[in-house]
Amino acid sequence: MTPEEFRRHGYEVIDWITEYMKGVESLPVQPSVAPGEIRAMLPDSPPEEPEAFSDIMADVDRVVVPGLLHWQSPNFFGFFPVGSSPPSVLADFLSTGLGVNGITWASSPAITEVESQVVDWLAELLGLPETWKTTGPGGGVIQLSASDSSHISLVAARHRAGNRPDLMVAYTSRQAHSSIEKGSRVAGIGHVRLIETDSEFAMRPAALQEAIDRDREAGLQPVFVCSTVGTTGTTAVDPVAEIGAIARAEGLWHHVDAAYAGTAMICPEMRYLQPGLDMVDSYVVNPHKWMLVSFDCSVLYVADREPLIEALDITPSYLRAAGDDEVIMYRNWHVSLGRRFRALKLWFVLRSYGAETIRGLIRKHIGFANDLAARLKADARFEVIAPHPLALVCFRHVDGNEPTQALAHAINDSGKAYLTSATADDRWFIRVSTSQANTEQQHIDQLWALMDELAPPAD
Ligand SMILES: *Cc1c(COP(=O)(O)O)cnc(C)c1O
């Protein structure tokens, strides 16, 4: 592809994306394809001869689009949203277009320095401790995902704790994200305890203390505890300060998983959800969920970067250079050596919208959840099963699992909206996540009309 062909096709792709963004609302949110159907549309062997760009793009329409769940639809209420916005898309293009790799500071100083500055900006915007900035003893780093960020914290905690990982124990709540258990396994930590939760699905600090005591008596070594601010199931919020106090007294590494909810801290009135950050060692927030930044962009903060770097710094001679000590070497903050210029997305988004626009969006989405919860509570068919401090409402049909699951399927099969279901204490419930960036009041009203129409009366 010559530069002039690239220019022409580049405009075509931008036009295509623009039309997709404009039209996504009218597409059925959920695809209706059987397993294997997409793959069967592709040739058995790769091409030997070049194909026209127009043919490739035609197959995007023919093969790819019918196989998509439309996460950017304003009628998408599933999971948590995946962020996207025009400035973020353009920044990602630019990152790819530059084709650079930030393996060391010198391999492209702008990659490291723009990243350090924007993660420090983000720390300021979210009201995180001053010491967590790269200008202090701590610092932030962009990782692929919250799972990676939590895994890295577990590795740092294990390294700090000595050389008997088989005896080590990590703790988190029964409602925590599966990435904590998985990260523990990958980090080689011998034992994981899933601590009981209270009636609002938050970790019970007394149960944590009991588990630690039991493990010490059994000769094990408690090393790590993860508090969640905004669980994936119901946005439950663990008591971060109380867990932090136990972690400090017991010498545990205290990690906070705020993958989704962390973005809400850009609104000062939401910070009541996470008191006690002075007793936290690491913290993860995903701007790629709720901050208009495209996947992938997860930011891991550490209060002290030394244990992290000690755990991960293995520097061969070909990567050494004069002046290394004066700069940040992000390769020592995660597993991979190579790094994309991900900070461009965060930088473009923060500059294009400004913090106040993002605050407005967060408040609007939380308002949608309150609105929907009020309608559900006023209807005898429904029961809201958990507090909704953020932009997620969890409810079920009062007659139990069968009508609850049937309602979720009926809504998704209609193509008019998409939501996910989950279980708590073996009872099914429906999650309605109201933080898709394109969602407006009319979409909430349409969703409510659909729920009202499809839910059977209570017995
Ligand atoms: C979404 C989520 C994760 C996982 O995020 P990835 O970036 O996909 O790994 C972890 N924890 C919580 C609380 C989440 O909501």
The ligand as a Tripos MOL2 file, in Angstrom:
@<TRIPOS>MOLECULE
LIG
   15    15     1     0     0
SMALL
NO_CHARGES

@<TRIPOS>ATOM
      1 C1        -14.0970   -5.3960   34.9300 C.3       1 LIG1
      2 C2        -13.4890   -5.7230   36.2180 C.ar      1 LIG1
      3 C3        -12.2750   -6.4110   36.3070 C.ar      1 LIG1
      4 C4        -11.5810   -7.0030   35.1060 C.3       1 LIG1
      5 O1        -11.1860   -6.0690   34.2120 O.3       1 LIG1
      6 P1        -10.2210   -6.4280   32.9960 P.3       1 LIG1
      7 O2         -9.5980   -5.0980   32.7070 O.co2     1 LIG1
      8 O3        -11.0960   -6.9150   31.9070 O.co2     1 LIG1
      9 O4         -9.2460   -7.4380   33.4460 O.co2     1 LIG1
     10 C5        -11.7110   -6.5890   37.5500 C.ar      1 LIG1
     11 N1        -12.3120   -6.1370   38.6480 N.ar      1 LIG1
     12 C6        -13.4980   -5.4990   38.6210 C.ar      1 LIG1
     13 C7        -14.1170   -5.0240   39.8920 C.3       1 LIG1
     14 C8        -14.1270   -5.2750   37.3970 C.ar      1 LIG1
     15 O5        -15.3130   -4.6600   37.3660 O.3       1 LIG1
@<TRIPOS>BOND
     1     1     2 1
     2     2     3 ar
     3     2    14 ar
     4     3     4 1
     5     3    10 ar
     6     4     5 1
     7     5     6 1
     8     6     7 2
     9     6     8 1
    10     6     9 1
    11    10    11 ar
    12    11    12 ar
    13    12    13 1
    14    12    14 ar
    15    14    15 1
@<TRIPOS>SUBSTRUCTURE
     1 LIG1         1 GROUP 0 **** ****
